[in-house]
Amino acid sequence: MTRALVTGAAGFVGSHLVDALLRSGHQVCGIDNLITGDLENLTEARKSAAFHFVQGDVAADPDALRTRIEREASAAEVIFHLASPASPIDYAALPIETMLANSRGTQFCLEAGKHWDARVLYASTSESYGDPLEHPQRETYWGNVNPVGPRSCYDESKRFGEAMVAAYVRLGGVDARTVRIFNTYGPRMRKNDGRVVPNFIAQATSGQPLTIYGNGAQTRSFCYVDDLVRGIILCAESDRTAGLVVNLGNPEEHPIGDFAAIVCDIVGVALRIESRELPPDDPTRRCPDISRARELLGWAPLVSLREGLQRTIDAYRTATVVPR
Ligand SMILES: NC(=O)c1ccc[n+]([C@@H]2O[C@H](COP(=O)([O-])OP(=O)(O)OC[C@H]3O[C@@H](n4cnc5c(N)ncnc54)[C@H](O)[C@@H]3O)[C@@H](O)[C@H]2O)c1
């Protein structure tokens, strides 16, 4: 049994990761300051004796937080750093908190990793590639990022976090790796978090037209959360990923317009669209090259877009509480 620490545990991805780790017999300590997450996401986890929740800020006092974790849970053997606002609406409202979660928060995890001799996995993002000029994006691509644009608090702080991981690896003493996560969707995304999947589902299920920015030709690739979580765990378990960056996402690209049509088809409503102007710095194409994950981890997404959307829509329909 492994003792795992998950930061951002009450968030969308973090809570699914906690559930998966508990299912496979790990002891899990989850940290979250609930800035964008919701304890509702941890309802199942909190019933388990193998789970301990610490409400705390990974960007605040690192020594106090580490001591508190040691006292209330125990030193971890593997640390998953997911704490950070992640949706454009959230990081636009919380730019400083976002930058601190990915700078000081990442350093907290790396220092804790050094102190406990624990493995560290840092959750970065496809936003590290900015508005990419290469398609699909391989890990070796350096990206095309506007350092002062409206998304820069997120993109640049994730890039800073990646640089911090690379520096600790270079200095030695920490077994760390970075995953660049591409658009992921599934149950527990907040309906109002501004990301395209919950937006479309909320609009389609309430009979509203679907909002499309620009002409709908921009593409996205969507990965179902269970596939992502499986990739994150494999990546943390693998010795072969030490010091590396690994893309995790679904390489199947869909123009946003086509995606809107699929959502409406599954929900069973006619497609109606409301067009809005494309926001600045919105990437026109984003698609992962997952050769590295395939080769090192034998990982590839398994859940089809229709299947994943069906599961997500079913979960939204049966949810009694809409988080926040
Ligand atoms: N969901 C995606 O499609 C996606 C894509 C790329 C990268 N990621 C990355 O995965 C991670 C999780 O994303 P998500 O979609 O679950 O977002 P989320 O907002 O649902 O979860 C983030 C969690 O981190 C917590 N948090 C934020 N700052 C914190 C701090 N300083 N201390 C403690 N907790 C803090 C929030 O309260 C929240 O529970 C993020 O790092 C994000 O950048 C997600």
The ligand as a Tripos MOL2 file, in Angstrom:
@<TRIPOS>MOLECULE
LIG
   44    48     1     0     0
SMALL
NO_CHARGES

@<TRIPOS>ATOM
      1 N1         -9.6680   19.7330  -16.2590 N.am      1 LIG1
      2 C1         -8.8750   19.9240  -17.2970 C.2       1 LIG1
      3 O1         -9.3040   19.8180  -18.4430 O.2       1 LIG1
      4 C2         -7.4290   20.2750  -17.0770 C.ar      1 LIG1
      5 C3         -6.6340   20.5180  -18.2050 C.ar      1 LIG1
      6 C4         -5.3120   20.8450  -18.0190 C.ar      1 LIG1
      7 C5         -4.7600   20.8860  -16.7600 C.ar      1 LIG1
      8 N2         -5.5380   20.6380  -15.6830 N.ar      1 LIG1
      9 C6         -4.9110   20.7480  -14.3620 C.3       1 LIG1
     10 O2         -5.3950   19.7520  -13.4810 O.3       1 LIG1
     11 C7         -5.5270   20.3030  -12.1690 C.3       1 LIG1
     12 C8         -6.9470   20.1140  -11.6720 C.3       1 LIG1
     13 O3         -7.8540   20.7960  -12.5150 O.3       1 LIG1
     14 P1         -9.4350   20.7020  -12.3090 P.3       1 LIG1
     15 O4        -10.0680   20.7680  -13.6410 O.co2     1 LIG1
     16 O5         -9.7530   19.5790  -11.4120 O.co2     1 LIG1
     17 O6         -9.7060   22.1020  -11.5870 O.3       1 LIG1
     18 P2        -10.5800   22.4020  -10.2800 P.3       1 LIG1
     19 O7        -10.6870   23.8780  -10.1780 O.co2     1 LIG1
     20 O8        -11.8350   21.6030  -10.3190 O.co2     1 LIG1
     21 O9         -9.6600   21.8140   -9.1300 O.3       1 LIG1
     22 C9         -8.5600   22.5090   -8.6010 C.3       1 LIG1
     23 C10        -8.5960   22.3250   -7.0850 C.3       1 LIG1
     24 O10        -7.4470   22.9660   -6.5110 O.3       1 LIG1
     25 C11        -7.8560   23.6530   -5.3460 C.3       1 LIG1
     26 N3         -6.8750   24.7020   -5.1000 N.ar      1 LIG1
     27 C12        -6.5650   25.7750   -5.8730 C.ar      1 LIG1
     28 N4         -5.5750   26.4930   -5.3320 N.ar      1 LIG1
     29 C13        -5.2250   25.8770   -4.1770 C.ar      1 LIG1
     30 C14        -4.2660   26.1330   -3.1650 C.ar      1 LIG1
     31 N5         -3.4590   27.1980   -3.2180 N.pl3     1 LIG1
     32 N6         -4.1760   25.2630   -2.1210 N.ar      1 LIG1
     33 C15        -4.9900   24.1780   -2.0340 C.ar      1 LIG1
     34 N7         -5.9260   23.8910   -2.9650 N.ar      1 LIG1
     35 C16        -6.0500   24.7190   -4.0200 C.ar      1 LIG1
     36 C17        -9.2540   24.1680   -5.6790 C.3       1 LIG1
     37 O11       -10.0300   24.5090   -4.5650 O.3       1 LIG1
     38 C18        -9.8290   22.9780   -6.4490 C.3       1 LIG1
     39 O12       -10.4520   22.0540   -5.5880 O.3       1 LIG1
     40 C19        -5.1130   21.7660  -12.2490 C.3       1 LIG1
     41 O13        -3.7790   21.8910  -11.8560 O.3       1 LIG1
     42 C20        -5.2590   22.0710  -13.7100 C.3       1 LIG1
     43 O14        -4.4050   23.1090  -14.1140 O.3       1 LIG1
     44 C21        -6.8710   20.3480  -15.8060 C.ar      1 LIG1
@<TRIPOS>BOND
     1     1     2 1
     2     2     3 2
     3     2     4 1
     4     4     5 ar
     5     4    44 ar
     6     5     6 ar
     7     6     7 ar
     8     7     8 ar
     9     8     9 1
    10     8    44 ar
    11     9    10 1
    12     9    42 1
    13    10    11 1
    14    11    12 1
    15    11    40 1
    16    12    13 1
    17    13    14 1
    18    14    15 2
    19    14    16 1
    20    14    17 1
    21    17    18 1
    22    18    19 2
    23    18    20 1
    24    18    21 1
    25    21    22 1
    26    22    23 1
    27    23    24 1
    28    23    38 1
    29    24    25 1
    30    25    26 1
    31    25    36 1
    32    26    27 ar
    33    26    35 ar
    34    27    28 ar
    35    28    29 ar
    36    29    30 ar
    37    29    35 ar
    38    30    31 1
    39    30    32 ar
    40    32    33 ar
    41    33    34 ar
    42    34    35 ar
    43    36    37 1
    44    36    38 1
    45    38    39 1
    46    40    41 1
    47    40    42 1
    48    42    43 1
@<TRIPOS>SUBSTRUCTURE
     1 LIG1         1 GROUP 0 **** ****
